[in-house]
């Protein structure tokens, strides 16, 4: 089974539960809301929310005046997001089957969107992101902080951690310049990290 198929099946089985627990913007950390809002300011062009899940971050960006589209490989998530936020375009797609023209988005939000991909797939996924962002376009990537490529038993299906330097190196190889990064440890949660980068 490919990682896309595994992730699609695992999240399909728990889509309603996931949406109830993590599908509302008010359930998100205020620091993440502030970071994503700052990142989106001034981006020229449409935004793409990759792995949008229930669509709450997509709606968060739309509410700030961004022209944004959400994609996810789980049909149940797209059906739910389209019902909850009918004013926003959502569609079933993944980074391995993006079906978008080159340089078609000014920015891409990939918030915990590639955590389930094994280490050997990450370079091709980042290359797929770079293809749809023009030079000067921006990427914001959220992920679990930890040893590079190390798997762990995520509540839904196996996920992987990355150090900020390790992910930054992969981004560099994919054609990005890292602008900044942040990390934190919160009680009862796995360490968090994010990187903002510009396509070069």
N, C-alpha and C positions, 0 to 999 in steps of 0.2 A: 504494500500500500504506500503511495506517495505521501509526503508530508502534508500536501494540500488536502488529499482525500481523508487522511487521518484527522486533521484539524476540522475539516468540514463536518465529518460525522460526529466528532466529539462535542462540538459546539451546537450542532443541530439537536442533539439529545438533551442539551441543557440550556437552550436559547431563552426560554421563558424564565427559568431560574436566574440566569445571568442578567437578563434585563431588569428583573425585579431588584437584584442586589446591587448592580453597578450601571444601570442604564439611565440614571438621572444626573444632570450636571451638578445638582446640589449635593450629591454623594461623592463628588470628586474633591480632592485636596485643593484648598484655596490657592496653594502655591503653584499647582499645576495650571489652574485656571489663569492665574496672573502670567505665568510664563508663556502659555499658548497665546493669550491675548496680545502680549508684547511682541511675540514672534510674528504674528499675522499683520501687525501694523505696517503699512507702507509697501506691502508686497504688490508688485505690478502683475496683474493677470489673475486668472482663476486659481483656486486652490483645490487640491485633491486630498481627501481624507481616506487614506489606505487602511483597510481593516477596520472600517468604521463601526462595526458591531451594531449596537442598538441605535446609533446615530446621534448620540447626545453631544459629542464633540463637534460633529458636523453642524448641528443646529446652533451650538455655541458660537461658531465662527460666522454662520449666516446671520445670527442676531446682531453681530458687530458690523454688518454691512458687507461682508465678504461674499463674493460669488464662489460658491463651493459645491463640490460634488462628493458623494460618499460611495465607496465600493467595499464590498466584503464578499468572501467566498462562501458564506453561509446564507442560503436563500431565506431561511427563517428570520435572520437578522434584517435582511433587506425588506422583507415583507412588513416586519414590525416597524422599522424606521420610516418606511414610506407612509404607513398609516398614521404614525405619530407626528411626522413632519412632512405633510403633503406638499409644502412649498419648496422642498429641496429635492434635487435629483439624486436618486440612489440606484445602483445597479449591482448585479452579481458579477464579480470579477476578482482576479487576484494578480499579484505581481508577475506570476508565471503566465498569465493570460490577460494582460492589461487592456489590449485593444484600444490604445490611445496613440495619437500622432506624436511624433518627436517634438519636443519643446512646446507642448500644448498647455502646460500648467506653470504659473509663476511660482508656486510653492506646493510642497507636499508635506502633509502631517502624517507621520508614521508612528503613532503613539501606542507602543507595545504591540506593534503590528507584525514584527518579524521574530518575536520571542520563541515561537515554536519551531522555527527552521533550524535544522542542524547546521553546524559550523560550515560544512562544505557547500551549503547552498547560499550562504550570506553574500559572497561576492557577486553572484549572478543577480540576486534580488536588488542589491544596491545599484548595480549597473542598469537594471530595469527602471529604477527610480530616476537615475541620472538621465536616461534617455528622454524622459518626458519633461525635464526641467531645462530651460535654456540657460546659457551662461548668465550668471548673476541671480538666477532663481534660488529659492531657499528650501531647505529641508529641516524639519524638526523631528528628531528620532527619540522615542522614549523606550527604555528597556530595563531589565533587572541587572543590578550591579553585582559582579562576582567574577570568579575566574573565567577566562576566555573560553567560550564554547561549552562550558560545563552544564550537563543536563541535570534537571531536578524534577521531582514529581509535582508539577503544577496541579492545581485543583481540577482542571479540565483535561489536560493532556500534557505530556512531557514538554517542558520549556527549557531555555538555556540562558545562562548569564554571560555578561561581557564586562570587562573592565573598560573604563573610558579610554585609556590609551590604545587598547586592543581594537575597539570599535572605531576610534579616530583613524587608526592606520588603515583599516578596511575602507573607510570613507575616502581617505586620500587616494587610495588605489582606484577607487571608483570614479574619481574626478570631482571631489569636493574639497573645499577648504573649510576647516573647522573654525567657527567663530567663537563659540563659548560652550561650556558644559557646566552641569551642576549635578550634585548627588546629595542624598540624605538617607538617614536611617531613622525610621519611625517604629515605635514599639509595636510589636505584633505583626509587622510587615517585613517583607524582604527588602533589602536595600534597593533604592531607586537611583536611576541615572538618566540624564538626557543630554543630547548634543544638538546644537544648532550649527548648520553648515550651509555654505554657499557653493553653487555649481560653478566650476572654473573651466 
